[in-house]
Amino acid sequence: MARGAFELHDRRLVGRQAEPVHAVEDRGDRGVGRSRAVGILDAQQEAAAVRLCIQIVEQRGARAADVKKARRRRREARHHSPALAGFRHCTSDRCGRCSPSGETGVRVSTGFGALQTRWAQAAPAAAIEAWLGSERHQLPLLAPVALGAGVALWFGLPWHDQRVAAAVVAGAAAVAGLALRGLSARLLLWGGVLVLLGLALAEWRSASVAAPVLTDRFTGEIAGVVEETQVTRGGERFRFRLTLDDPALPRHVRISAKGEPVPGVVPGARVTLKAALMPPAGPSVPGGYDFARRAWFSETGATGYPLGPVTVTARAPPPAGLLGWLAATRAAINARLYALVPGAAGAIGAAFVTGEQGPIPVPVAQDMRDAGLAHLLSISGLHIAIVVGGTLWFVRRTLTLSPWIALRWPVKGIAAAVAALAGVAYTLLAGGEVPTVRSCIATLIVLVGIAIGREALTLRMVAAGAFLILCVRPEALLGPSFQLSFAAVTGIVALYQSRFGRWLSDPARSQGWGARLARHLLALVVTGLVAEAMLAATALYHFNRAGLFGVVANLVAIPLTSFVVMPLLLLTLLADAVGVAAPAAWLLGQSLDVLVDVARVVAGWPGAVIRLPMMPDLAYAGIVAGGLWLCIWQGRLRFVGTLPLAAGLVAAVLARPPDLLVSGDGRHAAYLVPDGRLALLRDRAGDYIRDMWGDATAATTADVALADLPGARCSIDACVADLAAEGRRWRLLATISRDRVPRERFAPACAAADIVVSARRLPAWCAPRWLKLDRATLNTTGAVAIWLGSEPEVRTVAARIGDHPWLPVPAPYRARASVAETAPSYGDR
């Protein structure tokens, strides 16, 4: 390329034409000439040499740009600046559209065309069109964003008429896009259509999985066929899912038992047992983890626990079909790895192969999360990349050992096809979870690009994977797995598509092995920082905690996993097939122990974990919107995304945790002491509710009994405590036993209390000064979170979920107001 050429990458309009004297240069280079390094001059955008005026042009169909004919070869000029779409050069003062001073005139039109003309001639509209034109190649990335927005609206809006209103607004936006012209109009049209599609997909998916749900507690004998089994909490619990025979009960139920797995309880076996069944539990705190929603989409109608031994009445038949064979293979691999590599190392090794994380000890799993290594336990992009990349390298190397094959066969295409089969097989073996499927889809797109010689590792690849998953399983959008995997991949790909990322990955920038090593180390650190930054907000929103030193841990863990652990896993399984797995298994155990030690050391550093209370939904939405804006756009306007990002972070940090939490059955209550501890009403509160409430309030791990608070007065029947918040005191009365308390004793206590909490239905004469949360009320509201202070606020699970089908509530409860709005007002004291 001749020197002085202008940059063509952004397709900017070049203000002048370079005319190199090629013939003279070629003659001088004959015999002694050689190719030189290509130099690219970043041309500046210059002002036009002539005046521009606005003229509506037809943009339908593929044709040459609508500009004046060029001189010389009499062709129509092809300008490459989308920023000038919709404009013509105006060089004559008699064109009727521009005045001699350059001011734009108005062409008279009526009707539908007048609306289009006024829109195009508006200055803000022209600026938006110019900006969208410069970012034209990024617009397809908005497709999964709009589809996800529709899905999020369906799940986020609690009531049906609110979702209908959202659909009407989206439809109006699509109609407005039809009425206008330009890129902004098309963006409005397709945005509205995709939001409508997201709403429709979520509604369709919810209706398609509808199944009977238990509405009241059931105790009795049940019989059915085991569908699947799972070990949880490091082997402390054993869960299995049953298909029941009794048509009066839900078709599918989940049973959770303490201890080791029951012998013979495997998929396909028929069992009988006496069990206590109950409806799937809703969130233990408004906005918290919603198991009832997960159970709805998995068609689980009840959960329970055995009240006696589990009897196997018929052994499981041999595996039938592909899914049965895969389940049996997965179970066999897990069993062999547990036997060859005992302890936490074997559990982590099995998680790398089959995705089974239940047997991992709880402290080890927590250390992995706090050290930023939890992504290694979930089979996703790293694992798929190792398997596919290793297969691709091995097949290509093997085939190219033969010169005859290398010269006559399409080695690259064959290697890509074999690697694709390996990736699909690994995905099926791992159970087909969302991150695994997403990674497999993305990897297949990359392999297609490799086979045809195109670059495929782009944001469009990530967008295509997200779009496909949302079309099939829209409920996956709300899960942390989907959000974490796509957040990390989007951030990393956007990094390497930026100018700085291209510099990091450009081998021509470094000379010598030392410089190349330094560049690769810098790229690894920057990649880790970007990934941790993208994951932190999602981790804080879902788990209320995030690790700060994940970059350091990943600098050791990722190379260790890629080049040591995964090859040793494959070698161990292959050697076990011929009975010589002991040496490889010992090496595998040692390498996994190193990984566990790295997680434990990093998680134990001071300040390694940051904790926040419940993040407001709007704060998280602002963070997500700002992050997407920064990743999608390429121009300077992408930095506008820092505004909602910063606003969301500030709102998350300043969010105030609730002062009082009440469970949905009224048996448990907790008060957040000003020193950060949780004061529990009952000492026998389970680990689940302790963990969920501790995370929601970011409380310390050391709990305290409500009866031990200063000024608390408790008996075997009830407990009275004075709670302080923002300089005011509130009196709480909570019942403990199920025995009736005489009216002459209980009525004055109710009248003196501001809040009454009870697991029993209280009589009407128990009238507290502000809020009454007894069994009758909690049956319709679910769990309750209360913010005390000068302006008290009450939030309920039922008001958050609304009329979504996975948490049925009695028909009388249709009020939109919260409990605080319907309760008597509490004046200043």
N, C-alpha and C positions, 0 to 999 in steps of 0.2 A: 504494500500500500504506500502511496506517495506520502511524503511528510506534509503535515499541515492539514490532514483530513479531519473532518468534524465527527463527533461522536454520533453514532446512528442507533445506539442501543435503546434510547428512550424515544426514538423516532421523532426527534424535534425538527422543526422547520429550519433548514440551514439557510442563513441569510445570504450567502454567496456561494458560487459554484467553483470548486477547485478544478483547474484545467492543467494537469501535468503534461509536460512535453515528453510523452512516453517514448516517441521514436528516438529523440536525441539521447535520452538516458539509456535506452536499450543498446544503442550503438556503443556508448562509452563503456558499458558493462560487459561487452563481448569478450570472452576469453579470460578476463580477470575478475569479472563481477561475481558476487555471491549474495545470497539472501541476507537481509538485515532483520533485526528485531522489529516487530510491528509496534509502532507507536500510535497511541490514541490520544488525541487532543480533545479535552472536554470543552466543546463549544458553548459559548454563552448564548442565551436566548436574546436576540436583538429585536428591537422594535421594527415593525413593518416599514418599508420604504414608502408605502402609499397608505392612504386612509382606509380604515375598515368601517363598513356600515352593516347594519343588521338586515338580512334578507332571509325569509323562510325558504328553505330548500327541501326538496323531497329526499328523505333518507331511507326509502324502502327499496330493497333489492340491491344486488351487488353491481356496482358500476364505478366508473372513474370519479375522482373527486370533482365537486361542483365548483370549479374555478375557471378563470379565463384560459383560453388556449395559449400554449407556449409558442414562442417564436422558433425559428430554425426548422425542426423536423415536423412541425404542424401537429404535434400530439397534445392531448390534454395533459396538463401538468398533474403530477401526483404528489400532493403535499402530505406529509406524514404527521402532522400535528393534530391530534384529536381536539386540542384546545380551540382550534379554529373551525370546528364543525358548526355549520349553520351560518357562516359568514361568507361574503364574497368581497373580492377586492373592488374598490370603487375609485376609479381614476378620473371620472368625468363629473363636472359640476352639474351636468344636465341629466343625470340618471334618475332624478326625481326622488331619491331616497336619502341622499346626503346633501346638506346645504354647503355652500362654498366654504364655510368655516369648519366643516367637518361634523356638524351636528346631525344626528340621525333623524330623519323624518318618519312619518307614520303612514303606512299604506292603508287605505280605507277598505275594510272588509266587514261583513256582517255574519251573524249566525255562529255556527260551530267553528268556522275558520277564524272568526274574530277572537274567540277565546284562546285558540292556539296561538294567534299572532300576538296578543297581549302578553301571554305567558313567555313566549320566546323573546319579546322585546324588553321584558323587565330586567333590570340590571342584576338583581340577585339570581334570577333564573339563568342569565348568561354566565355568571360566575360559577354557578353550580354545574352547568353544562361543561364549561371549560375544565373544571376540576375533575369531573367524572370522565371526561374524554381522556385526560392525562392518565387516569387510573383504569382505563377500560379493561385491561388485561387482568385486573384483580376482581372485577365484578362477579365472576362465577363463584368466588369464595363466599359470597353472601348467601348462596342457596341453602347450605345447611344451617346457617345462622337464622335465617327467616323460618325455616322448617322447625328448628329447635325452639324458636320464640313461640310459635304456635303450640307446640307440645307443652312448653313451660306455662303458657297461659291456661291451658286446659287443666293442668295439675295445680297451678297456683291460685286460680280463682275458685273460691269455695262453692259458689252457688250457680245453678244452671243458667239463670237469666243473665248473670254476669258473663258467663262463657258465650252465651248467645250475643250479647252486646259486643264482645270482642270480635266475634265472627262478622257482625254487621260492620264494624269499623274496618276490618280487614277487607271485606267486600267493597266498601266504599272507596278504600284506597286503590283497589284494583280497577274500579270503574273510573276513578279520576285519572289513573294511568292511561286508560284507553282514550280519554278525552284530550289528553295533552300529547305533545311530541317531544322527542329528544331522549337522551339517555336517562334523565331523571324520571321521565314518564314511564319508560320501560322498567326502570328500577322499582317504581311505585307499583306498577302492574304486577310484576313477578313477585315482588315482596308480599303484596296482599294475597296473591294466589297461594304462595308457599305457606304463609301463616294460616290461611284457611285449611290447607292440606294438613298441616301439623295438628290443628284442632280436630279435624276429621279423623286422622289416624289414631290419635289418642282416644277419641270416643269409640271408634271401631274396635280398637284393641281391648278396651275395658269391657265392651259388650261381648266380644268373642270369647273371653276367658271367664265369663260369669258362671259361677257354680254355687250351689247351696252352701251357706255359712251357718254354723251353729249359733243360735241366739241365746242359749242359756246353758248353764252347767249340766253335764251329764256324767253319771257314774254307773258303770255296769260292764258286762262282758262284751268284748268286740272281737271280731275275727276278720281276717283279710290277708292279702298278699303283699309281701314286702316289695316296694318299688326301688328304694335306694337306702343306703346306710351312710352314716357320717360320724366320725370321731371328732369331738370338739374339746376345747379348753385343755389342750395338752394331754388328752386321754382320760380326763376326769368324767366326761359325759359321752354317752352313746345315743345317737339319734337315728331313727328310721322312719320312713314314710310308708304308710299303708294305704291300700285300696280296699275299702271296707265292703263287706257283703250286705250289710243291713241298709235297705233303701231309705229308712227313716233318718239315717245319719248322713252327714256330708260324705261325698264319694272319697275324698282324700283327706287324711289326717296325718299329723306329725307327732310322734311320741319321743319324749326325751327321758332317758334313764341315767342314773348315776352309775359310775363304775366302768368296768371293761366291757367291750362288745360281747353280746350274748352269743354263745356258740350256735351255729346253724342259722342265725338271723342274717341272711344274705338276700340280695335281690332275687326274687322268684320264689322264695320260701313262703309257705302258708303258716300263719301263727294265730294263736288265740291268747287273750289276756284280759284281766280285769283292769280297767283304766278309768281315770278321771279326765274328761274332756271339757274344754272351755273354748269360747270364741277366741280367735286370734287377737292378741293384745294390741291396743293402739299405742301411740307414743306415751312415754312416761312423763313427758314435758311438752307443752305446745311448741311445735317446730322441731322436735327431736326425731330420732329414728322411728320410722313407722313400720313396724312389722306387719300390721294388718294390711297395709298396701302391698307389701311384698308377697304376703300370703294370697292375696286376691289374684295377683298376676301369675302366681304359681299354682292356682286352683286348689289351694289348701284351705279346707273349710273349718278346721279345728286343730287345736294343739292340746297336748295332755301328757300325763305321766302314768306309768304302771303302778297299780296297787298290789301287785303280787308278781309271781314269776311269769316269764314269757315262755309259752309252750310252742314248740315247732311241731305242727301236725302233719306237714308234708314238706319234704326236702325240696330244695330248688332244683328244677330240671336243668339240663345242660343249656348253655347259652344259645339262643336262637337269634339269627339275624345279625346285622352289622353292629347295631347299638348294644345288643347283649354281649357279643364277642368283645367289643371295646371295653365295656364295663368289667367283664371278667379279666381281661388283660390288665386293665388299670389296677384292679384289686391285687392281682398276682404280682405286679411290679412293686406295688407298695409293700406287700408282705415280704418280698425278698430283700428289699432295701432296708426295712426295719430289722430283718434278721442279720444281714451282712454288716450294717453300720448301726449299732444300737445308740439310743439316746437322742438328744436334740439334733445331732449331725445327720442321723438317718432320716429323721422327720423332715429336715430341710432339704435333703437330697431327694426325697419322694416328692416334695412340693415343686422342685425344679422339673421333675419329669411328668407328673400327673396333675399338678396343681392342688393336691390335697394338703391343706394347711392346718387342719384340725389337730393332728397329733403334736404339733410344735408346742412346747411348753409355753405357758402364758408369759413368764418373765422374759424368755428369749424373744418371743414375738414382739413384746413391748420394746425391748432394746433395739430390735431391728427397725421398728417404726420411729423411735426417738433418734436413731442414728441416720435416718433417711435412707434405709436399705429395704424398706417394705416392698418396694417395687420388684426386688429380686424374688420375693416369695410368690408373687402373682405372675403367671406366665404371660408375658406381653412382648413388647417389641424387642427387648434385649435377647430373650430366649429364642424367639423366632429367627432373629437375625443371626444368632450363633449357629443354629441348626441349618438354616438355608444357606448362609454364607459358607459354612464348612462343607456342606454338600456340593455347592457350586464350585468351590476351589478344588475339592477332591476329584470330582468328575472331569473337570477341565484338565487338571494335571494328568490324570490317568489316560485320557484320550489322546492328549498331545505327546504321550510317550511314543506313540507310533507315528512316524512322519507320513505314512500313507493315509492314515485316518485324519491327521491334522490338515492335510492338503485337500482332501476330498469330502469330508463330512462337515456339516455345520456344527462345529464343536460348541460354540457359544450357545446356540439354540438348544442343543441336546442337554447341556449342563443346566441351562435355565429351566427346562422342562422337568428334569430329575429333581432339581432343588425345589421346584413348585410342588411336586408330589410329596417330597419330604416335609415341606411346611404344612400342607394340608393334613398329612397323616399325624403330625405332631399336634396340630390343632384339635383333631378328633380325639386323639389319645388324652389330651388335657381336659376334655369335657366341653369344649366350645364355649367358654365364658367370654364376656364382652371384650375385655382387653385382648384375649387371644384371637378372637375372630377379627377384631379391628386390625391387629398386627398382621394377620394372615392376608387379609384383603389388601392392605398396603404393600405387603411384600410381593404378592402376585402382580400388582401393578408395576412395581419396580422391576420384576423379572421380565415382564412384557417389554418394558422400556429397554432393558439390557438386550433382549433378543432382537429387537428391531433397531437398536442403535440410537435410542432417544433417551434424554434425561427424564427420569420419572420421579425422582425424589423431590417433589415440590409440594407446596401447600394445596394444590388442586388434588393431589393424591390423598392427602389427609381429609380434605373436604369430601371427596367421593366416599371414603370409608365411613365418615360420620353420617353422611346422607343415607347410605344404604342401611346402616344399623338403625337409624331413627325410623326409616320406613318399615322395617320388619319388627323392631321392638322399641316403640317410642318411650316406654317406661324406663328404658335404660338411661335416658337423659338425667334422671334424678339420682342415679346411683353414683357413689364416689368412684367406683371403678372406671366408669365411662369418663367422668370429668377429669380424673387424675391422668389417665392414659392420654387423652386427647390434648390436655393442657400441656403436658411435657413435650409431646411430639410437635405440637403446633409451635411452641416457643423455640425448640431447637431448629426446626426447618426454617422458620422465619429468620432466625439468627444467621444461618448459612446462606440465605438468599439476600441478605443485606450486604452493603459494601464492606463492612468490617468482617462479616462472615466469609465473604469471598476472599478477602485477604488472608484470613486464617487458613483457608483450604487451598490456596494457590501455591503449588509447589515451586513455581518460578520465583517466588518472593524470597526463597531461602537458598543459600549456597553452602554446601558442606553439611556433614552429618550433625555437627553441633548445632547449627542454626535450624536444621530440620527438626532435631529433637526438641529444641526450645519452643519451636512453633507448635509442635504436636502437644507438648505439655501445656502451653498456653491455651490451645484449643480445648483440651480436656478440662481445664479449670473453668474457662468461660462457659463451656457447655454445661458443666455441673452447676454453675451459678445460675444460669438461665433456667435450667430444669427445676432447681430448688425454688427459685422465685415464682415459677409458674405453679408449682405444687403447693406452696405454703398457704395461699388463700383458701384453696379447696380443703386442705387438711384442717385448717382452723375452723372452717365452716361446718364440716361434718364431724370432726373428732375433737375440736376445741383445743388442739395442741399440734405443734409442728416442731421438727428438729431444725437447729440452726447450723449444725456442722456436717450436714450431709455431703457437702462437696469433699471434705477431707476423707470421710469414710468411703465414698465412691471412688476416690482416686486409688484406693487399695482394692476395694471389693469388686469393681467392674473388671479390671484385668485378671484378678484372681478367678472370678467366675467364668470369664470368657475363655481363658487359655489353660486353666487348670481343672476347675471343678466340672464343667460340662464335658470336656473330653474324658475325664476319669469316670464320670457317670456312664458314658457310653461304653467305655472299656470294661467297667465292672459288670454291666448287664450282658455284654457279649461274652466275657470270660465266665460268667455264672452259667451260661448256657452249656459250656463244656466242662464245668466243674472245677475251674481254676481261678475263682474270683477273689481268693483271700488276699494276695498282694495288692491288687488294684483297689479292693475295698478298704484296706488299711490306709493306703495313700488318700483315698477319697475322704475317709473319716478325719485324717489329719488336716486336709485342706479345708473341710467344712468347720472344723474346730477353730481354725484361724479366722474364718469368716465370723463365727460367733464371738470370738474374742475381740475382733475389731468393733463389732456392734456394741458390745458391753463397755469397752473402754471409751468410745466416742460418746455414747449415751450418758456415761457417768461424769463427763466434764461439766464444770460449773457453767450454768447458763445454756446448756445444750438443748433445752426444751423451752419453748415459749407457750404459754397457755392463755387463752382468752375465753370469756363467757360466751353465751349464745350470740352469734353474729346476726344482726338484723338482715332480713332478706334483701332489702333495698341496698344495704351496704355491699352484700355479696354480688348483687346484680350490677352495681356500679363498677366493682373490681373486674368482673367478667367482661362487661362492655368495654371498659378501658383497655383491658388486655387484648381483646379481639381487635379493637380499632388499631392498636399499635402493631399488631401482627399482620393485619390484612393489607393496609395501605402502604405505599412506597414513598410518597412525597412528603414534604414537610408538614402537611396537615395531619399526618399520622400522630404527631406529638400532641394534638388536641386530646387524644385518648388519655393523656396523663391527668387531665382534670377529673373525669369521673373515677379514674383509678385512685387518685389521691383522696377524693371525697369519700370513696368507699372505705379506704384504709383508715381514715380519721374516724368515720362513723363506727367502724368495727372496734377500734381501740377504745373509743369513748363509750361503747355500749355498757349499760349498767345491768348487772345480773339481777334476777328476781330475788326478792327478800324471803318469800315463803313459797314452798312447793307442796302440793297435795296430790297424792296418787288418785287414779280413777276409781278405786274402790273405797277410798277414805281411810284405809288402814294405816297408811304411812303419810307422814308430813315431816318437813325439814325446814329449818330456819337458818339463813345464812348469817352467822355471827359477824360483827364488824371486823374481827381479826382474821376472817377468811375461812373459818371452820364451819362445817355443817352440823347443826344440832338436830339429831334425829329423834322422832317421837318414840320409836320402838328400837330397841337394841338389836332385834332379830331381823332387821331389814336385810333383804338378800343382796348378794354382790351386784346383781344386775342393776337394781334401782340405785344402789350406792354409787356405782360407776357412772350411770347416766346422769344423776343429779350432780355428782361431783364435777363432771365435765361441763354440764350446762352452766354451773355457777363459777367454774374455775377455782373450786374450793381446794384447800389443802387435803392431803390424804388422812390426816388425823381427825376423825369424827369425834363428836361429843354428844352425850345424851341431853335431850331437852330438859330433863329433870335436874341436870347438874348446873343449869344456868342460874346466875344470881337472881333471886326473887321468884323462881319457879316453885310451884307447889303441886306435887303429884301424889296420887294414890293409885290403888289397883284399878280404879274405875275411870279416872280422868286426870287430866293434867292442865294446869293453868299457868301461863307464862306471860310476862310483859316483854314485848318486842320493841326495840328502838330502831327508828329509821328517819334520817334527816331531821333530827331534833324533836321528833314526836314519838309518843309511846302508844302501842297498840296491845290490847289484851286478847290473848288467844286461849280458847277453851277447846280441848280435844279429848274425845272419849277413847278409852283404851280397851276395857273389857266389854263383853256382850251382855252383861247383867244390867237390868233396869235400875236406874237411880231414882229414888223417890222424888216426886215433883217438888215437894217443899224444899228440897236441897238443890235440885238441878235448875229450877226456874229462875231463882235469883242469880245463879252463876251465868245462865244464858243472858239475862238482862244486863249484867255487868260486863259482858264480853263484847268485843268489837267483831271478832271472827269466831265462829263455831265450826269445828270439823268433826265428823263422826262417820263411822262405817255402818251405822244403823240409821233407819228412818226415824227422824225426830218428830215429836208432836208439834202442832201448830203453836202451842203456848211457849215453845222455846224460840224466843225472838231476840236475836242479838242486835246490837246497835248498827251493824253495817252488813255483814255477810254471813250467810248460813250455807254451809257445804255439807249436807248429809247425804245419805245413800240415794234418796230420791233425786236430789239435784245432780249429784255426780254421775248417776246413770245416764243423764242426758248431756252432760258437759264433758265427761272424760276428765283427764288430769287437768289441774289448774295451776297456773303460775301467777303470783301476786307481787306487784311492786308497791311497797308502802311508801309513805311520805306525804308531802303536802298535797299532791295530786295522785292518789292511789289509782292503780290500773290492774285489771284482771284480764287474763287471757286464758282461753280454754281450748282444748283439743277439738271439740265439736265445732266451735266457731271457725277454727282453722281449716278443718276438713270439709265442712259444709255438707252438701248432699252427695258427695262422692260415694260410690256403692260399697267401699270396703269397710266403712265404719257405720253400720246401720244404727239409727237412734230412734226412740219412740216417736210416733207421729206428732204428738203435741209440740215437740221441740222444733219450731220453725223460726224462732225469733232470730233476727240478725244482730240484735244488741248483745253485748257481753253481759256477764253476770253483774259486773260493776254498774252497768247502765240501768239494769232493772232493779238493783238493790236500792234500799233507801239511802239517801245522801248522808254523808258523814260530815257534819259541820266542824268548824274549828273548836278546839277544846281549850 
